[in-house]
Amino acid sequence: MTLTAIGDLARGMTLRTRASEIKTQIETLSYEMSSGKVQDVSGHLGGDLSHLLDLDRNLARLDAYKIATSEAGLFTDVMQQSLTTFDESLGEMSTSLLAFGTANQTVTHEQASVQARNELDTMISALNTRVGGRSLYSGVATDVSPLASAETLLTALETELAGLTTMTDIRTAAENWFNDPTGFDSVIYQGSDTPLAPMQISENERISIPITATDPAFKSALRDTALAALASEDALAWSPTLRKSLFTQLGIDLANAKDETVKLRAEVGAAEARVEQAATRNAASRVGFEYSRNSLIAADPYQTAAQLQTVQFQLEGLYSVTVRNANLSLVNFLR
């Protein structure tokens, strides 16, 4: 009978190597037990990672759309708020002018012009609103505010109205200046004529909000409010009767302009709804892809627990053998 023996040093090395292997298995199984995922993904899938990579690509794409829908949602929400502010200011001005139009007192007319100046500031500020450092109504030129100050607008318009003494001439001159490309669009508007590019919110859906500060609804509201603000200017020397008639007509025109701003709010509201719907669909798709991915690389908790218990028992047995070997000696054998 042939006996094969190894030295004490080799035996100790063998035991340490085996202990290291078992500890590695315990670490792997502990990770899988706590995370619910296999550690060796390639081995678990037999080396075929194509399905997993496809799921990862879809999840990465949905992550990008999540950011896009968040930005689009913020953009449309702030735009809706600015339009609400503009619309409320427009409504206040219309109501006030219709009331001031019934009075001939100079002081009352001056109050109307002061209120118009204040509301004009509010309207321009609303259109100059920014979100995330981007202007809402400047088209693709999002780095600049779309409108110059109210004072710049009033100064330029006053020059066009100098010497006019009839309501027809005044309103016609103001309308021509606001519609002239070398007038309002050149002197006051500082944005781009190119509207903002559509925003991609899902794989097959984009939203477009091509609203700039040169929209006719905005220009007509700004025009009529600016006229009311200039009505009491001493340099123009308009009579109380002319002011009264002008205020009444401007109040009616602003009421009509309010209807147009409501349409813009409805357009932005529809975009808000589409963004929210797209975000909901994207989130649902993400849940599905995540479930598929987790199922693909999931570790069976019962099998993992059984294997963990087995290797723990093996490690305990190895420690027992190691202790027994450590206690072996010739002296103890000869006793």
Summary of the structure (lengths in Angstrom):
residues: 335
radius of gyration: 38.5
end to end distance: 26.8
largest distance: 133.5
contacts: 1018
relative contact order: 0.15
helix: 71%
strand: 4%
